[in-house]
């Protein structure tokens, strides 16, 4: 996208919130649009990583309260992106969201080889959003317990199944 290739990060950072809200507005009209859902997932994840979580790390050197608030905001934005990714995956694979909570590897395996090719960006960005949410909220045990979902989604995105990892 033009956001990802622009070399003026400050300009991109100022424009991204508008673009994200525009995407959400479009999703109000077309709630199951796969391209918009992927854009929202990727957009909230990238924005949170580059502009919120990064600022939290910078602030952790000078203002711990501000850093904590920014990490909480980053967590919320990552989870917002994660929900959009899950919504898109659920659209393509009904029942996937619930199955991820109980048996992540089996749930991710539902995405067959032909669908996997189509869904690689969704699998990746959904996993990234959840993994990054966990990374800024290590004191949240419930969120940390979802780490196997990240592993399963990433493994599926690269075409690996749990049995492929056994020696």
C-alpha positions in Angstrom: 0.0 0.0 0.0 1.0 3.6 -0.3 1.4 3.7 3.5 3.9 0.9 3.6 6.1 2.3 0.8 6.1 6.0 1.8 9.5 7.2 3.2 7.9 10.0 5.3 7.0 8.1 8.5 5.6 11.2 10.2 3.2 11.8 7.3 2.1 8.2 7.3 1.7 8.2 11.1 -0.6 11.3 10.9 -2.6 9.8 8.1 -3.1 6.3 9.3 -5.8 7.0 12.0 -8.0 8.6 9.3 -7.4 5.7 7.0 -8.3 3.2 9.7 -11.5 5.0 10.6 -12.3 5.2 6.9 -11.8 1.4 6.6 -14.1 0.9 9.6 -16.7 3.1 8.0 -16.6 1.1 4.8 -16.9 -2.1 6.9 -20.1 -0.7 8.3 -21.5 -0.8 4.8 -19.8 -4.1 3.7 -19.1 -6.0 7.0 -17.8 -9.2 5.3 -15.6 -7.6 2.6 -12.5 -9.7 2.7 -10.1 -7.0 1.4 -11.4 -4.5 4.0 -11.2 -7.0 6.8 -7.6 -7.7 5.9 -6.8 -4.0 5.5 -8.3 -3.3 9.0 -6.4 -6.2 10.6 -3.1 -5.2 9.0 -3.6 -1.5 9.5 -4.4 -1.6 13.2 -1.5 -4.0 13.7 1.0 -1.8 11.8 -0.2 1.4 13.4 -0.1 0.1 16.9 3.4 -1.4 16.3 5.0 1.6 14.6 3.3 4.4 16.5 1.9 3.3 19.8 4.0 0.4 21.1 7.2 2.0 19.8 6.3 5.2 21.7 5.6 3.2 24.8 9.1 1.8 24.6 10.6 5.3 24.2 8.5 6.6 27.1 9.5 3.7 29.4 12.9 5.4 29.8 11.4 8.6 31.1 7.7 8.2 32.2 6.6 4.8 33.3 2.9 5.8 33.7 2.8 7.1 30.2 4.5 4.0 28.9 2.0 1.8 30.7 -0.9 3.8 29.2 0.6 3.5 25.7 1.1 -0.2 26.2 -2.6 -0.6 27.1 -3.6 1.4 24.1 -1.3 -0.7 21.9 -2.9 -3.9 23.3 -6.4 -2.6 22.5 -5.4 -1.7 19.0 -3.7 -5.0 18.4 -6.8 -6.8 19.6 -9.0 -4.7 17.4 -6.9 -5.8 14.4 -7.0 -9.4 15.6 -10.8 -9.3 15.7 -10.9 -8.1 12.1 -8.6 -10.9 11.1 -10.6 -13.5 12.9 -13.8 -12.1 11.4 -12.3 -12.6 7.9 -11.0 -16.1 8.7 -14.4 -17.0 10.3 -16.1 -15.8 7.1 -14.0 -18.3 5.1 -13.9 -21.0 7.7 -17.0 -21.0 9.9 -16.4 -22.2 13.5 -12.6 -21.4 13.3 -12.7 -18.8 16.0 -14.3 -21.1 18.6 -12.1 -24.0 17.6 -9.0 -21.8 18.0 -9.8 -21.5 21.7 -10.0 -25.2 22.4 -7.5 -26.8 19.9 -5.5 -24.2 18.0 -3.5 -26.7 15.9 -6.6 -28.6 14.8 -8.5 -25.4 14.1 -5.7 -24.0 11.9 -5.5 -27.3 10.1 -9.0 -26.6 8.9 -7.5 -24.2 6.4 -6.7 -26.7 3.7 -3.8 -26.3 1.2 -5.8 -24.5 -1.5 -7.5 -22.2 1.0 -4.2 -21.6 2.8 -2.7 -20.0 -0.3 -5.6 -17.6 -0.4 -5.6 -17.0 3.4 -1.8 -16.7 4.1 -2.0 -12.9 4.6 -5.0 -13.3 6.9 -3.3 -16.1 8.9 -0.1 -14.0 9.2 -1.7 -10.7 10.2 -4.2 -12.3 12.6 -1.4 -14.1 14.3 0.8 -11.0 14.3 -1.9 -8.9 15.9 -2.5 -11.5 18.7 1.2 -12.1 19.2 1.9 -8.4 19.5 -1.0 -7.9 21.9 0.5 -10.6 24.1 3.9 -9.0 23.9 2.7 -5.7 25.3 0.5 -7.3 28.0 2.8 -10.0 29.6 1.0 -9.5 32.9 -2.3 -10.7 31.4 -2.4 -14.4 32.0 -5.6 -14.9 30.0 -4.0 -13.3 26.9 -0.7 -15.1 27.4 -2.7 -18.4 27.4 -3.6 -17.6 23.8 0.0 -18.0 22.6 -0.7 -21.4 21.1 -3.2 -19.7 18.7 -0.4 -17.5 17.4 1.8 -20.5 16.9 -0.9 -22.5 15.1 -1.9 -19.6 12.8 1.8 -18.9 11.9 2.5 -22.6 11.4 -0.5 -22.8 9.0 0.5 -19.7 7.2 3.9 -21.2 6.3 2.2 -24.5 5.5 3.4 -26.5 8.5 1.2 -28.8 10.5 2.1 -30.0 14.0 2.9 -33.5 12.8 5.4 -32.0 10.4 7.4 -30.8 13.4 7.7 -34.1 15.1 11.0 -35.9 14.7 
